[in-house]
Amino acid sequence: MFERFLRNRERKKLTDPHYGFLFEEQPGEWVSFDCETTSLDVKEAEILSIGAVKIRGNRVLASESFYVLVKPENPMKAANITVHGLRPTDLSDGIPVEEAVKQLLEFIGGRELVGYYLEYDVAMINKFMKPMLGIKLPNKQTDVSSLFHRWQSRQNAHDSYVDLRMDSMFKKLRLPDLPRHNALNDSINVALMYLLLKQRLK
């Protein structure tokens, strides 16, 4: 009841009624998403690309994926390029970040969000969404690192340390690992991990 009250209060802050669909939950469906950015500092970071994929039931819908390149406002540092592989020429035809965020919202709808250290990616979207629409993402959120920690804690009750690095998690789960630091690949990787962890935690 209280959660519904909070959601209704947030909905009233929405400055564009078109995006009311964000408050319409879609049970049995999720969206795994990821952002590639210029920095891990939310205040100074710019979004370079956004990738997302839908999950329905126990299937990752690779055919229903989302990927956009975003043109940064400031020159990129060489150190950033070595991480995500996106060069200025790759981003020259990118779209403005506000348009990228709006397209992502249309893709997400009211679905629950899934990610790896999701708090950062959500904060990056909220950074641009709040000034545009008056609200932050209202979607429910699940971080696969917390699911993995719960699963490992069950397996090794005597050992409090859990390695939450992405490559370690994939090895432990014996999952194929798509090339990382690509927003769409990372989204698919996380979606696969989410479904397997849900199964393991039953």
N, C-alpha and C positions, 0 to 999 in steps of 0.2 A: 504493500500500500504506500509506504513512505517513498520507495523507489519510483513508483508511478507519479507521486506528487512532485518529486524532483525533476522527472522527465517533462512533465507538463509545464513546470516553471521555466525550464530551459527552452522549451518550444516557444513560449511566449516572447523570448528574447530574439527569436529568429527574425532577421530583417527582410528576408526574401521568402515568402510563403511557398515558392516553388520547391524549396528544399525540405518541406515538411515530410517527405518520404523517408528522410533519415531516421525518423522516429517510429517508423512502421517496421517492427521486427519481422524477420523472415526465418522462422524456426526450421532447423534441419539444413540451413545453409550458412556458410562462412566465407570470408574473404581473407586470404593470406596476402599481405602486402609488405613492400620494402622500398626504402628511398636510398639512393646514392647521393651523397652530399659532399660539400667541400670541407667540412669540419665536423668534429663531434661536439662542438660548442653550439648549442641551439641558437643562441643569440646572434652569432656571427655567420653561421652556416647558410649556404645556399643549396637548394635542391637542384641536382643535375639530371636525375631520372627517377621515375616511379614505375614499379612493376607490381602487378597483382594478379591473382588467379582465384577463381571460385572453387569452393568445395561444396558438394551436395551429397548428403548422406555419407557414404564411405568412399566417395570418388573425388579425385582431383580432376577438375574440368579444364584440362590444358587448352581445349578448344575455346574456352571462355576466359581468355586472359586479357590483360591490359598492360600496355607499356608505352611510356612517352619520354621523350628527351626534353629537357628544359634549358632554355638559353639563360646562362647566368648573367647577372648585371655587372659583375666585376671579373677581372682577369683571374684565371685559375693558377694556382701554384703548381710547380712541377711535381712536388711530393704527392699532391692529390692524384695526378694523372697516373702515377705508378700503382696506386691502389685500385682505382676503378676502371682504368684504361680508356676513359673518355677524354678525347682531345678537343681543343677549341673548335677544330674543323668539324668534329662529330656533332657539336652542339650548335653550330651556326644556324641550322634550320630548326632548332628547338623552339618550343612555344613558350609564351610567358608563363611564369609560375602560377599566377592566378587562374589562368585557363586550364593548366594541368591539374590543379587542385579541384576545380569544378568538374572536369571530366572524371577524375577519380571518384568523386562523390556520387556521380551518376552511376558509376560501375558498382560501387559498394552498396548503395541503397541502405536498407536498415539491417544488413547482415552483421553478425558478430565478426570482429576483427581478430586475426591470428597473426603472430609475428615472433621474431627472435629479438629479445630486448626491445619489445614493442613500444615501450614508453618513449624512447627516443624518436621513433618514426612518427608516432602520434603527435608528439610535441612539435615536430617539424611541420606537419600538416596544420595543426592548430595555430601555429605562428602566422600563417597566411589566411587561414579560414576565419579566425575570429574577427579581424578587421573587415572582412568582406561580408560576413553573414551574421555577425553578432553572437555566434555560439562556437563552442568547440565540438569535436566529434562526440555525439551522444551514444555511439554504438558500444555494445558490450565488447570486452577485450579479453583475450587469453594469450599468455606468453608461453611458448613451448619450453623455455628454460625452466619455468616453474613446474610444468608438468614432468619434465625430465628429472628434476630434483626430487619430486615426490615419488616417482617410479624407482629411482636409484636408492632413495631412503628406505623403501620397502625391501629392496633386494639386499641392501647392506646396512642393516640396522645398527651394527657395531661401528660403522665408519661414517663420521659426520661430514667428511670432505667429498664433494661431488664436482667433477670437472665439467664446467658448463661451456667450454669452448666448442664452437660449432663442429669442427672436425672431429673432436673427441666424442661428441654426442652421436655423430653419424657412424663412427666406427663401432661404438657400443651397441647401436641399434641395427648395425649391419645393413645400412641403407646405401644405395648408389648415390654418389654426390656429384651433382651437376657443377660445372665450373662456377666458382663464386665471384662475388663483387660485381655481379650483374643483377640489377633489381628484379628482373623477371625470374631468372634462375633461382635466386635466393628465395623468392616467394614460393616457387614450386617445391624447392627443398624443404622449406618450413611446412608447407601443406602436407607433404608426405610424412614428415616427422609427427605432425599433429595427429593425423589419423592413426598412425602406429601407436603412439603414446596413449591415445584414448582407448585403444584396444587393450593395451597392456595394463591399463589402470582399472579395467572393469572388475 
